[in-house]
Amino acid sequence: MTEFTVLVTDDDQDIRDGIEIYLKNEGYNVLKAADGLEALRLIEEHEVHVILLDIMMPKMDGIAATFKIREQKNIPIIMLSAKAEDSDKIHGLSVGADDYVTKPFHPMELIARVKSQLRRYTKLGTYHAQQAVIEIDGLRINQEAKELTVDGEVVKLTPIEFKITELLMTHVGRVFSINEIYERVWNEPAYNAENIVAVHIRKIREKIETNPKNPRYLKVVWGVGYKIDK
């Protein structure tokens, strides 16, 4: 079964924690944010499939956060608000939200809305169109087939090499530290990870770069980490 992640964004901790319980009972992974800025950070750091987004929050409200999310991503957004007026619902939907739930709501109604958005996102092709195949110049990764090609030629990667390449290609331009790469790929706390990650990076470069010493794709940011750039 595919694991889906839901981001719950609300400035009320009790609401966040309560929604989390119901979502986890349904088998979803849950991330939590207290405001729009924190939500944007989590979206960049994790693969998120549905966003629950309160409208009234400090630092950045749900409307502003939706604008920012829609600049780059088509993740389903369900807005949460205590306001029941039609004008507020229309405003939320007009800026890019997919659904709207008024507080107080029954938890199972919210779960049903989440499931409905996931069906749309996956079965209608939006999710797979965005996530299954990624192309960066001559570099092309097919996440479902677990295949990487360079200028049309298939490159044989080990499972770990594929996971590292996939991580960097799904976050183009973002720099990942050695510890971040290790924790995400090996799924355990980073300990003495520098040499392990460096060896795998070197092997990936040897396979995808024409000149590994002057890489076209997999770049090092000295003192910070690694990234793949367009």
ZAKOL-166307 format. One record per residue (C-alpha): residue number from 1; residue in one letter; x, y, z. Coordinates in steps of 0.5 Angstrom, whole numbers, padded with zeros to 4 digits, always signed. Example, Ala and Ser with C-alpha at 12.3 -4.5 7.8 and 13.67 -1.06 7.14 Angstrom:
residues 2
(1, a, (+0025, -0009, +0016));
(2, s, (+0027, -0002, +0014));
END
This chain:
residues 230
(1, m, (+0000, +0000, +0000));
(2, t, (+0003, +0007, -0002));
(3, e, (+0004, +0011, +0004));
(4, f, (+0001, +0018, +0004));
(5, t, (+0003, +0024, +0008));
(6, v, (-0002, +0029, +0010));
(7, l, (+0001, +0036, +0013));
(8, v, (-0004, +0039, +0018));
(9, t, (-0003, +0047, +0019));
(10, d, (-0007, +0050, +0024));
(11, d, (-0004, +0055, +0030));
(12, d, (-0008, +0051, +0035));
(13, q, (-0004, +0045, +0038));
(14, d, (-0010, +0041, +0040));
(15, i, (-0013, +0042, +0033));
(16, r, (-0007, +0039, +0030));
(17, d, (-0006, +0034, +0035));
(18, g, (-0013, +0031, +0035));
(19, i, (-0013, +0031, +0027));
(20, e, (-0007, +0027, +0027));
(21, i, (-0010, +0022, +0031));
(22, y, (-0015, +0021, +0026));
(23, l, (-0011, +0021, +0020));
(24, k, (-0006, +0016, +0023));
(25, n, (-0011, +0011, +0025));
(26, e, (-0013, +0011, +0018));
(27, g, (-0006, +0010, +0016));
(28, y, (-0003, +0016, +0014));
(29, n, (+0004, +0020, +0015));
(30, v, (+0002, +0026, +0019));
(31, l, (+0007, +0033, +0019));
(32, k, (+0004, +0039, +0023));
(33, a, (+0005, +0046, +0022));
(34, a, (+0003, +0052, +0027));
(35, d, (+0003, +0057, +0021));
(36, g, (+0004, +0058, +0014));
(37, l, (+0011, +0059, +0014));
(38, e, (+0013, +0053, +0017));
(39, a, (+0008, +0049, +0012));
(40, l, (+0012, +0052, +0006));
(41, r, (+0018, +0049, +0010));
(42, l, (+0016, +0042, +0011));
(43, i, (+0013, +0042, +0004));
(44, e, (+0020, +0043, +0001));
(45, e, (+0023, +0038, +0006));
(46, h, (+0018, +0033, +0005));
(47, e, (+0014, +0029, +0000));
(48, v, (+0007, +0032, +0002));
(49, h, (+0000, +0029, -0002));
(50, v, (-0005, +0033, +0002));
(51, i, (-0005, +0040, +0006));
(52, l, (-0010, +0042, +0011));
(53, l, (-0009, +0049, +0012));
(54, d, (-0013, +0054, +0017));
(55, i, (-0014, +0061, +0014));
(56, m, (-0013, +0065, +0021));
(57, m, (-0006, +0064, +0023));
(58, p, (+0000, +0068, +0025));
(59, k, (+0006, +0070, +0021));
(60, m, (+0003, +0067, +0014));
(61, d, (-0004, +0066, +0014));
(62, g, (-0008, +0060, +0010));
(63, i, (-0009, +0065, +0004));
(64, a, (-0002, +0067, +0003));
(65, a, (+0001, +0060, +0004));
(66, t, (-0004, +0058, -0002));
(67, f, (-0002, +0063, -0006));
(68, k, (+0006, +0061, -0005));
(69, i, (+0004, +0053, -0006));
(70, r, (+0001, +0054, -0012));
(71, e, (+0006, +0058, -0015));
(72, q, (+0010, +0051, -0016));
(73, k, (+0006, +0045, -0013));
(74, n, (-0001, +0042, -0015));
(75, i, (-0002, +0039, -0008));
(76, p, (-0009, +0038, -0006));
(77, i, (-0011, +0044, -0001));
(78, i, (-0017, +0043, +0004));
(79, m, (-0018, +0050, +0008));
(80, l, (-0020, +0050, +0015));
(81, s, (-0024, +0056, +0018));
(82, a, (-0029, +0058, +0023));
(83, k, (-0032, +0062, +0018));
(84, a, (-0038, +0059, +0015));
(85, e, (-0040, +0065, +0010));
(86, d, (-0040, +0064, +0003));
(87, s, (-0036, +0069, +0001));
(88, d, (-0030, +0066, +0005));
(89, k, (-0031, +0060, +0002));
(90, i, (-0031, +0063, -0005));
(91, h, (-0025, +0067, -0003));
(92, g, (-0021, +0060, -0001));
(93, l, (-0023, +0056, -0007));
(94, s, (-0021, +0062, -0012));
(95, v, (-0014, +0063, -0009));
(96, g, (-0013, +0055, -0011));
(97, a, (-0016, +0051, -0005));
(98, d, (-0019, +0045, -0007));
(99, d, (-0024, +0044, -0002));
(100, y, (-0027, +0048, +0005));
(101, v, (-0029, +0045, +0011));
(102, t, (-0032, +0049, +0017));
(103, k, (-0030, +0049, +0024));
(104, p, (-0033, +0045, +0028));
(105, f, (-0033, +0039, +0024));
(106, h, (-0034, +0032, +0025));
(107, p, (-0027, +0028, +0024));
(108, m, (-0029, +0023, +0020));
(109, e, (-0032, +0028, +0015));
(110, l, (-0025, +0031, +0014));
(111, i, (-0022, +0024, +0013));
(112, a, (-0027, +0023, +0008));
(113, r, (-0025, +0030, +0004));
(114, v, (-0018, +0028, +0005));
(115, k, (-0019, +0021, +0002));
(116, s, (-0023, +0024, -0004));
(117, q, (-0017, +0029, -0005));
(118, l, (-0012, +0023, -0005));
(119, r, (-0017, +0019, -0010));
(120, r, (-0017, +0025, -0015));
(121, y, (-0009, +0027, -0014));
(122, t, (-0007, +0019, -0016));
(123, k, (-0013, +0016, -0020));
(124, l, (-0014, +0022, -0025));
(125, g, (-0006, +0022, -0026));
(126, t, (-0004, +0029, -0023));
(127, y, (+0000, +0026, -0018));
(128, h, (+0004, +0021, -0023));
(129, a, (+0005, +0026, -0028));
(130, q, (+0008, +0030, -0023));
(131, q, (+0012, +0025, -0019));
(132, a, (+0013, +0019, -0024));
(133, v, (+0018, +0022, -0029));
(134, i, (+0023, +0028, -0028));
(135, e, (+0027, +0031, -0033));
(136, i, (+0033, +0035, -0032));
(137, d, (+0037, +0037, -0039));
(138, g, (+0039, +0030, -0041));
(139, l, (+0038, +0027, -0034));
(140, r, (+0031, +0023, -0034));
(141, i, (+0029, +0019, -0028));
(142, n, (+0023, +0014, -0028));
(143, q, (+0021, +0013, -0020));
(144, e, (+0016, +0008, -0022));
(145, a, (+0020, +0004, -0026));
(146, k, (+0026, +0005, -0022));
(147, e, (+0030, +0007, -0028));
(148, l, (+0035, +0013, -0030));
(149, t, (+0037, +0015, -0036));
(150, v, (+0043, +0020, -0039));
(151, d, (+0042, +0023, -0046));
(152, g, (+0037, +0017, -0047));
(153, e, (+0042, +0011, -0045));
(154, v, (+0040, +0007, -0039));
(155, v, (+0045, +0008, -0033));
(156, k, (+0045, +0002, -0028));
(157, l, (+0045, +0005, -0021));
(158, t, (+0045, +0001, -0014));
(159, p, (+0039, +0002, -0010));
(160, i, (+0042, +0007, -0005));
(161, e, (+0045, +0010, -0011));
(162, f, (+0038, +0011, -0014));
(163, k, (+0035, +0013, -0008));
(164, i, (+0040, +0019, -0007));
(165, t, (+0039, +0021, -0014));
(166, e, (+0032, +0021, -0014));
(167, l, (+0032, +0025, -0007));
(168, l, (+0036, +0030, -0011));
(169, m, (+0032, +0030, -0017));
(170, t, (+0026, +0031, -0014));
(171, h, (+0028, +0037, -0010));
(172, v, (+0032, +0041, -0016));
(173, g, (+0037, +0046, -0014));
(174, r, (+0036, +0045, -0006));
(175, v, (+0042, +0043, -0003));
(176, f, (+0042, +0037, +0002));
(177, s, (+0047, +0036, +0007));
(178, i, (+0051, +0030, +0008));
(179, n, (+0047, +0028, +0014));
(180, e, (+0040, +0030, +0011));
(181, i, (+0042, +0025, +0005));
(182, y, (+0044, +0019, +0010));
(183, e, (+0038, +0020, +0014));
(184, r, (+0033, +0020, +0008));
(185, v, (+0036, +0015, +0004));
(186, w, (+0038, +0010, +0010));
(187, n, (+0033, +0012, +0014));
(188, e, (+0037, +0012, +0021));
(189, p, (+0040, +0017, +0025));
(190, a, (+0047, +0020, +0021));
(191, y, (+0053, +0017, +0025));
(192, n, (+0060, +0018, +0021));
(193, a, (+0056, +0019, +0015));
(194, e, (+0061, +0023, +0011));
(195, n, (+0065, +0018, +0008));
(196, i, (+0059, +0013, +0006));
(197, v, (+0055, +0019, +0003));
(198, a, (+0062, +0021, -0001));
(199, v, (+0063, +0014, -0004));
(200, h, (+0056, +0014, -0006));
(201, i, (+0056, +0021, -0009));
(202, r, (+0063, +0019, -0013));
(203, k, (+0060, +0013, -0016));
(204, i, (+0054, +0016, -0018));
(205, r, (+0058, +0022, -0022));
(206, e, (+0062, +0017, -0025));
(207, k, (+0056, +0014, -0028));
(208, i, (+0052, +0020, -0030));
(209, e, (+0057, +0025, -0031));
(210, t, (+0062, +0026, -0038));
(211, n, (+0067, +0029, -0034));
(212, p, (+0066, +0027, -0026));
(213, k, (+0071, +0032, -0024));
(214, n, (+0067, +0038, -0027));
(215, p, (+0060, +0035, -0026));
(216, r, (+0054, +0038, -0030));
(217, y, (+0049, +0035, -0026));
(218, l, (+0051, +0033, -0019));
(219, k, (+0054, +0039, -0016));
(220, v, (+0058, +0040, -0009));
(221, v, (+0057, +0046, -0005));
(222, w, (+0063, +0047, -0001));
(223, g, (+0062, +0046, +0007));
(224, v, (+0054, +0045, +0006));
(225, g, (+0053, +0039, +0002));
(226, y, (+0050, +0037, -0005));
(227, k, (+0045, +0039, -0010));
(228, i, (+0043, +0037, -0017));
(229, d, (+0042, +0044, -0021));
(230, k, (+0038, +0045, -0028));
END
